[in-house]
Amino acid sequence: MPVALSLFEMMEGDPEQAILAAANFGRDADTIATMVGGLCGALRGNSSLPERWRQQIDSVVQVRYHGFTAQLAATVTRRAEIAGQYSSTLAALGTGS
């Protein structure tokens, strides 16, 4: 993880630069590149990957991940809303209002 975080920081979250640097790092490069890719994706999203990469992945991968990621994002958003409601309720209970 320290290598992945370091490369992510050094490449300023640029997905292409960071993933390529990680893949060429050596040692456990596939794992490091995966972690760096996840960090970059969380920061900048899928659209920040080079179009040629996305096209190549879509042409080979049997499972289409676009629907899954949309469902995941909706679930995370809904859970954040629920957490906000809990927080508001607890704050109201704490202030006696």
KADAQUI-V147466 format. One record per residue. N is the residue number from 1. RES is the residue in one small letter. NEAR is the number of other C-alpha atoms within 8 Angstrom. D_FIRST is the distance of its C-alpha to the first C-alpha in Angstrom with 1 decimal. Layout:
# KADAQUI-V147466
n:N res:RES near:NEAR d_first:D_FIRST
n:N res:RES near:NEAR d_first:D_FIRST
This chain:
# KADAQUI-V147466
n:1 res:m near:6 d_first:0.0
n:2 res:p near:5 d_first:3.8
n:3 res:v near:7 d_first:5.4
n:4 res:a near:12 d_first:5.1
n:5 res:l near:9 d_first:6.1
n:6 res:s near:8 d_first:8.5
n:7 res:l near:12 d_first:9.9
n:8 res:f near:14 d_first:10.4
n:9 res:e near:8 d_first:12.2
n:10 res:m near:8 d_first:14.1
n:11 res:m near:9 d_first:15.4
n:12 res:e near:6 d_first:16.3
n:13 res:g near:12 d_first:15.0
n:14 res:d near:9 d_first:17.5
n:15 res:p near:12 d_first:16.5
n:16 res:e near:8 d_first:18.6
n:17 res:q near:8 d_first:17.5
n:18 res:a near:17 d_first:13.7
n:19 res:i near:12 d_first:13.9
n:20 res:l near:9 d_first:16.3
n:21 res:a near:10 d_first:14.4
n:22 res:a near:15 d_first:11.4
n:23 res:a near:11 d_first:14.0
n:24 res:n near:7 d_first:15.8
n:25 res:f near:7 d_first:13.1
n:26 res:g near:7 d_first:14.1
n:27 res:r near:4 d_first:12.8
n:28 res:d near:6 d_first:10.9
n:29 res:a near:11 d_first:11.5
n:30 res:d near:8 d_first:12.4
n:31 res:t near:7 d_first:9.3
n:32 res:i near:13 d_first:7.3
n:33 res:a near:15 d_first:10.5
n:34 res:t near:9 d_first:10.6
n:35 res:m near:10 d_first:7.5
n:36 res:v near:16 d_first:9.0
n:37 res:g near:11 d_first:12.3
n:38 res:g near:8 d_first:11.8
n:39 res:l near:10 d_first:10.9
n:40 res:c near:14 d_first:13.9
n:41 res:g near:11 d_first:16.0
n:42 res:a near:7 d_first:15.6
n:43 res:l near:7 d_first:16.7
n:44 res:r near:9 d_first:19.4
n:45 res:g near:9 d_first:20.2
n:46 res:n near:6 d_first:21.3
n:47 res:s near:7 d_first:24.2
n:48 res:s near:8 d_first:22.0
n:49 res:l near:10 d_first:21.3
n:50 res:p near:8 d_first:24.0
n:51 res:e near:7 d_first:27.0
n:52 res:r near:6 d_first:27.4
n:53 res:w near:8 d_first:24.0
n:54 res:r near:9 d_first:25.0
n:55 res:q near:8 d_first:28.4
n:56 res:q near:8 d_first:27.2
n:57 res:i near:8 d_first:24.9
n:58 res:d near:8 d_first:27.8
n:59 res:s near:6 d_first:30.2
n:60 res:v near:6 d_first:28.5
n:61 res:v near:7 d_first:26.7
n:62 res:q near:4 d_first:29.3
n:63 res:v near:4 d_first:27.8
n:64 res:r near:8 d_first:27.9
n:65 res:y near:6 d_first:25.0
n:66 res:h near:6 d_first:26.7
n:67 res:g near:7 d_first:28.7
n:68 res:f near:8 d_first:25.8
n:69 res:t near:8 d_first:23.7
n:70 res:a near:8 d_first:26.9
n:71 res:q near:8 d_first:27.4
n:72 res:l near:8 d_first:23.9
n:73 res:a near:8 d_first:24.4
n:74 res:a near:8 d_first:27.8
n:75 res:t near:8 d_first:26.6
n:76 res:v near:8 d_first:24.0
n:77 res:t near:8 d_first:26.7
n:78 res:r near:8 d_first:29.2
n:79 res:r near:8 d_first:27.1
n:80 res:a near:8 d_first:26.5
n:81 res:e near:8 d_first:30.3
n:82 res:i near:8 d_first:31.0
n:83 res:a near:8 d_first:28.7
n:84 res:g near:8 d_first:30.6
n:85 res:q near:8 d_first:33.9
n:86 res:y near:8 d_first:32.9
n:87 res:s near:8 d_first:32.0
n:88 res:s near:8 d_first:35.3
n:89 res:t near:8 d_first:37.2
n:90 res:l near:8 d_first:35.7
n:91 res:a near:8 d_first:36.4
n:92 res:a near:9 d_first:39.9
n:93 res:l near:8 d_first:40.5
n:94 res:g near:7 d_first:39.3
n:95 res:t near:6 d_first:41.7
n:96 res:g near:5 d_first:44.6
n:97 res:s near:5 d_first:45.1
